[in-house]
């Protein structure tokens, strides 16, 4: 079992920045986990934001390329999502995701609201 706890969400003005963190605990070797961030806005399906494999190669949704950056600290078992140039379209609950072999784990989500 893997537990994921997100933090760092909140209210930010348009054009601002936030950094989300996701701390992993439990079984498995974190550096082998494929980590990702997803988001879900009201009335919408959950969508991929960014993923980062064990080799350190990131992948981003087109809507966030150039604005968001995913990174990981294997020693701290933590993955980050740096979000810049935020707009109202980024308002959503952001979920951390871990793929460990055949299993997928989710965090509880953290709310990001972009509003003036």
C-alpha positions as a Python dict, from the first residue, in 0.01 Angstrom:
ca = {
    (1, 'X'): (0, 0, 0),
    (2, 'X'): (106, 353, -78),
    (3, 'X'): (-35, 663, 87),
    (4, 'X'): (-17, 1000, -86),
    (5, 'X'): (-74, 1332, 86),
    (6, 'X'): (-97, 1653, -116),
    (7, 'X'): (-36, 2002, 15),
    (8, 'X'): (20, 2352, -116),
    (9, 'X'): (-317, 2434, -266),
    (10, 'X'): (-501, 2756, -200),
    (11, 'X'): (-632, 3079, -344),
    (12, 'X'): (-409, 3268, -585),
    (13, 'X'): (-463, 3567, -811),
    (14, 'X'): (-450, 3531, -1190),
    (15, 'X'): (-91, 3534, -1308),
    (16, 'X'): (33, 3404, -976),
    (17, 'X'): (218, 3088, -880),
    (18, 'X'): (173, 2794, -648),
    (19, 'X'): (378, 2487, -571),
    (20, 'X'): (201, 2167, -484),
    (21, 'X'): (370, 1886, -296),
    (22, 'X'): (280, 1521, -265),
    (23, 'X'): (446, 1309, 0),
    (24, 'X'): (442, 933, -40),
    (25, 'X'): (462, 674, 234),
    (26, 'X'): (408, 303, 269),
    (27, 'X'): (555, 13, 78),
    (28, 'X'): (763, 13, -237),
    (29, 'X'): (1066, 196, -359),
    (30, 'X'): (969, 552, -440),
    (31, 'X'): (1228, 613, -707),
    (32, 'X'): (1063, 343, -919),
    (33, 'X'): (717, 498, -892),
    (34, 'X'): (569, 676, -1190),
    (35, 'X'): (428, 991, -1034),
    (36, 'X'): (168, 1223, -1174),
    (37, 'X'): (-63, 1512, -1113),
    (38, 'X'): (-424, 1520, -1230),
    (39, 'X'): (-695, 1776, -1180),
    (40, 'X'): (-1071, 1787, -1181),
    (41, 'X'): (-1276, 2102, -1220),
    (42, 'X'): (-1646, 2110, -1126),
    (43, 'X'): (-1853, 1935, -1389),
    (44, 'X'): (-1547, 1804, -1570),
    (45, 'X'): (-1372, 1472, -1583),
    (46, 'X'): (-1040, 1424, -1409),
    (47, 'X'): (-762, 1507, -1650),
    (48, 'X'): (-391, 1451, -1666),
    (49, 'X'): (-172, 1749, -1586),
    (50, 'X'): (178, 1605, -1574),
    (51, 'X'): (364, 1281, -1517),
    (52, 'X'): (720, 1200, -1424),
    (53, 'X'): (868, 856, -1466),
    (54, 'X'): (1145, 696, -1267),
    (55, 'X'): (1400, 810, -1523),
    (56, 'X'): (1304, 1172, -1470),
    (57, 'X'): (1130, 1228, -1802),
    (58, 'X'): (829, 1457, -1768),
    (59, 'X'): (518, 1472, -1979),
    (60, 'X'): (266, 1756, -1974),
    (61, 'X'): (-83, 1827, -2092),
    (62, 'X'): (-78, 2080, -2374),
    (63, 'X'): (-276, 2324, -2161),
    (64, 'X'): (3, 2354, -1903),
    (65, 'X'): (318, 2323, -2114),
    (66, 'X'): (555, 2609, -2048),
    (67, 'X'): (372, 2707, -1729),
    (68, 'X'): (386, 2401, -1504),
    (69, 'X'): (685, 2194, -1401),
    (70, 'X'): (684, 1854, -1231),
    (71, 'X'): (979, 1735, -1027),
    (72, 'X'): (1062, 1479, -764),
    (73, 'X'): (1290, 1435, -465),
    (74, 'X'): (1341, 1064, -421),
    (75, 'X'): (1517, 1108, -87),
    (76, 'X'): (1210, 1285, 50),
    (77, 'X'): (966, 1061, -139),
    (78, 'X'): (797, 1372, -265),
    (79, 'X'): (679, 1497, -602),
    (80, 'X'): (616, 1862, -676),
    (81, 'X'): (414, 2061, -923),
    (82, 'X'): (531, 2416, -978),
    (83, 'X'): (251, 2616, -1135),
    (84, 'X'): (318, 2956, -1288),
    (85, 'X'): (107, 3205, -1482),
    (86, 'X'): (-207, 3062, -1333),
    (87, 'X'): (-540, 3142, -1488),
    (88, 'X'): (-901, 3080, -1394),
    (89, 'X'): (-897, 2772, -1616),
    (90, 'X'): (-653, 2613, -1373),
    (91, 'X'): (-904, 2619, -1090),
    (92, 'X'): (-961, 2258, -987),
    (93, 'X'): (-892, 1996, -727),
    (94, 'X'): (-544, 1862, -793),
    (95, 'X'): (-473, 1497, -724),
    (96, 'X'): (-143, 1320, -684),
    (97, 'X'): (-113, 982, -853),
    (98, 'X'): (137, 701, -816),
    (99, 'X'): (171, 402, -1042),
    (100, 'X'): (352, 118, -870),
    (101, 'X'): (373, -184, -1093),
    (102, 'X'): (13, -284, -1172),
    (103, 'X'): (-136, -68, -896),
    (104, 'X'): (-248, 292, -897),
    (105, 'X'): (-282, 510, -591),
    (106, 'X'): (-444, 850, -541),
    (107, 'X'): (-415, 1124, -286),
    (108, 'X'): (-713, 1300, -136),
    (109, 'X'): (-670, 1611, -350),
    (110, 'X'): (-592, 1974, -282),
    (111, 'X'): (-800, 2266, -403),
    (112, 'X'): (-646, 2531, -624),
    (113, 'X'): (-858, 2838, -686),
    (114, 'X'): (-742, 3112, -921),
    (115, 'X'): (-944, 3426, -868),
    (116, 'X'): (-905, 3796, -815),
}
